[in-house]
Amino acid sequence: MADIISIRTGAEPAGRLSAGRLRLVAFTAIAAFMIAGPAAEQIFGVQTPWLRSWTMFSAIGLGVIDASFEIRQPDGVLIPLDRFEMLGAPRDGGLKRIESREELASVVKRLCTVAGQGADIRVRARLGTRNGWQIIHTDAENACAG
């Protein structure tokens, strides 16, 4: 009795793609399309409705105020002021995020009260907007004066 051994070469007829190669081509095309959208706008400045641009964050941080505080020492040197430490507030509490100009004004008022009469506190603050940071307070003047 003779054994018949069938050797399959896996060759496809000329001009046809195997299912595996077809999936690879489809995956490569989709990946290229996903990369081309952000790259076209961010690297080459091309804006087209055919390639989707990419924005990492579109709403996070909008309306939030980024503020830093400094206090003038008697010798005239400005040093950073830690609002949490000065006000005895927890770092993960309500003072962590300042979300309005009114809140910022309240924090500044509290800092000035704690610092005492004649304190010179400088505030730099900016508001997160869709068009970038909008300066709402500069350190040009004493926030406690007036």
N, C-alpha and C positions, 0 to 999 in steps of 0.2 A: 504494500500500500504506500502510495506516495503522498507526502505532505505538500500541500500547496501553500506557499508563502506569498502573501501579497505585500508588496512594498509600495506604500503610498508616498509619492514624492511631494505632495502638497502643492504641486504646481497648478495654478489657475490658468484658464485660457487667456491668451494675450488680450489686453485691453480691459480686463475686469479687475476691480479692486476687491480684495477679501474683506470680510466684515470687520476684522481687526484693523486693517489699514484705513477703512472708511471711518471707523470711530476715531482713529488717531488724527486723520485729516479734519474731521469735524471739531474735535477738541482743540486742535491747534488754531483753527479759524476762529472759534469762539474766544479762546484766550487772547489771541492777537487783537480781536475787536475790543475786548475788555481793557486791554492795556493801551490801545491806540487812542481811546477817548480822552482819558486824563492826560496822556503824553502830548497829544496834539495841542491841547490848550495850555498846559503848564510849561511845556518845553518850547513849543514852536509858536504859541500865541494864536493858533488857529481855532476859531469858533464856528462850529457847524451843527445843524440839527441832526446830522447823521451820526456824529460821534458824541456820546454823552460825556460831559465833563464830570469831575468828581470833586466834591466838597467834603472834607473830613467831618466838620461840625457845621451845621447850618443854623442851629438855634441855641446851643449851649453857650452860656455866657452873655447872651443878649440881655441888656438891662442891668447887668451886674457891674458894680463899681469896684475897681481896683484902686486901693488907696494905700499910701505910705505916709508915715508921720515922722517928724523930727522935732526935737526940742532943743532950744538954744540954752547952753550952759552959761553960768555967770561970766566965764571968760570969753564968750562970744562964739564958741564952737558949737556947731549943730551935730547932734548925735541921734541915731535912729531911736525911735520911741516904740516900744512894744505895747500896743493898745490892750492886749489881753492881760499882760502883767500889771500895767498901770491901773486898769479898772478892776482887777481881781476877777476877771471873767474866764471861764473855761474855753480852751481853744476850739472845742467842738460845739460850742453853744451858739446862741443867736448872734453873737458879735462876729462870727466867722465870715458871714456873707453880708455885705452892705448892698442892698438892692434898690436904693432910691436916694435922691439928693436929700430928702428929709431925714432919712436914716443916717446919712453922712453928717449932716448938720447936728443931729442928736449926739453922735459919737464925739464929734469935735467939741461940742458944748460940755459933755461929760469929762473929756480929757482936760479941758481948760479949767473946769471946776476942781478936779483932783490936783492938777498942777499948781493951783493957787493963783492969788492976785499977781498980776504982772508977768505971767507965764508967756513965753514966746514959742508957740507951736506952729510949725510949718506943715502944710498938707499938700501932697501931690495926689490928685485923683483923676481917673479917667473912666469913662463909661463905655462898655462894650456895645457897639452898634453893628448893623449889617455891613456898613462901609468901613469898619475898622474902629480904632479907639478914638473917642471924642474927649478931649481934655475939658474937664469941668472945674478943676481947681489946680492952681499952680502954687509953688512955694515962694512966690514973690513977696507975700506979706504975711504978717502974723495973723493966724486964724483966730486968736483969742482977743485981738484988739477990735473993739467996736461992737 
